[in-house]
Amino acid sequence: MISSRLRWSALLACALLAVFVAGSSAAADDTTSPTASISFSPTSAPPGSSVTITATVTPGTNPDSTGLAVTCNLSWAGLGPSAALDHDASGLVFSRTFTVPGNAVPGGRVGSCTVVDGQNRSSSADYSFTISSPETDAAPTVASHTPADGETDVPVDASIGITFSEPVDLADGWFTISCDSSGDHQASLSGSAASYLLTPKSDFKNGEKCTVTLVSALVTDQDTNDPPDELAGPLSWSFTTVAAPNEPPSVWAGGPYTVDEGGTVNLTASGSDPEGGPLTYVWDLDGDKSYETPGSTVTFSAAMLDGHSSQTVRVQVTDQDGASTIDTTNVEVKNVPPTATFNAPASAFVGLPFALSLTSPQDPSTPDTAFGFTYAFTCGDSNSVGASCTPIDVGDFNVSGTIQDKDGGMTTYTTTVKVTVTFDSLCDLARSYSTDPKVADDLCAKLATAEAATTATAHDGALGAFRNQVDAKTGKGLTKDQADELKQLSKLL
């Protein structure tokens, strides 16, 4: 019986072990190793050339690869069988730049690269690369030049362009420019590599023959595949400058001129012709480079222009042979402040509002008028044309109003309003303050009694009664400030 139980136990353990091993084997089968694809740039190159090898890695899985590294067999390049490649920021692209040995024999090269991860998984990828034959060199030549050999009617201020068949180095004295009449010419040099421009430091003369000569030994190519390296082929060419033309006239537009916006100013040009012939003048007054206004003296209108601006004008003068010259000047347009009619009363009553206003605005500038104006008053600023003022004391009250255009030009008007207090104005003020019409009626009645009084005693008594009632209604229809003002003004009657 015991033996039978032992046999069953052994069988059960074996079964469990088989299940565990099967599960472990299945999990292991899901694991992948990292792989790499290899490329070269360029795909082939001669000895002495710079080459970059690149390995693009696909990480392993289950688990994902970490700590990837790539090495390549680059023994043929002198870097050994396990040359390490550097990774980029992604950690998945590895590369290395090296030089093909100068003594390498042209032909194919094969090798392999190995990628390994931190989980100790790895794989290899083969590559091939071709070392091409060294390129043969040719001596540099002049591929093209301007002016062309034998060209005529070349401008006296022409530059000389030279394009070589390949990039070259130039030593001092590599060229000469010699002309029949004007002699030798020095020139400034611009350009680089294979294209250059010689700009003579003085003009040629009209109708002369000039020859450009290059010195072969002072023009050499920039590659290291020598010889040959010195300039070969035709080393000189000639051209003839244009015959003396009709000389153009000269002209001066005058100015700069100034004009108020909305106004006019005369512009006057003067000119001369080297041959002494007659001249005609025509102006471009609106800056569109179309010349439409004839005459040496013309009238410029700033009717449609804005102040604080500048208008460019041009005058073109033409001689009898059709040669023209243009001169440019500026017309500075000055801003003119706007004007208006300032409306203010000659007198007003203390405590009671009166109106200020600016009407009939005018500005010589059409743009300013179209844009509109801003207004400011002693009693407050507003975009409206008026303001309300309430004087708080008797006497001369200085008031002002200002109109301003969009360019900042402004005109300010001032006047003096005579501020007084009367029995009637104080009654009106009491009515405007009191919230109880009956109280206002009583206060006005007392003021009327004081006004009608024939003796000082009766006058003062009625005003005293007025002030007593104001005190009694303080906080009951009149604020303290209102009450104080009414009492203070009553003392001026």
Protein Blocks (a to p, Z undefined) as FASTA:
>chain_A
ZZmmmmmmmmmmmmmmmmmmmmmmmmmmmpccdddddddddfbdcehiacddddddddde
hiadehiacdddfklnonojadccdddfkopaccddddddfkbccdddddddddddfkop
acdddddddddddddddddddfbdcddehiahiafkbccddddfbdcdddehiaccddfk
lopaddddedehjbccdddfbdcdehiacdddddfklpccfbfbdcdfbdedjfbdcddd
dddddddddddeehjddddehiacddddddddfklpacdddddfkonopafbgcjbdcdd
fklpcehiacddddddddfkopacddddddddddddddddddddfbdcehiacddddehi
acfblklmmnopcdddfkbccfbfbdcdddfbecjdddddddddfkopacdddddddddd
dfklmmmmmmmmpmcfklmmmmmmmmmmmmmpcbfklmmmmmmmmmmmmmmmgoiapafk
lmmmmmmmmmmZZ
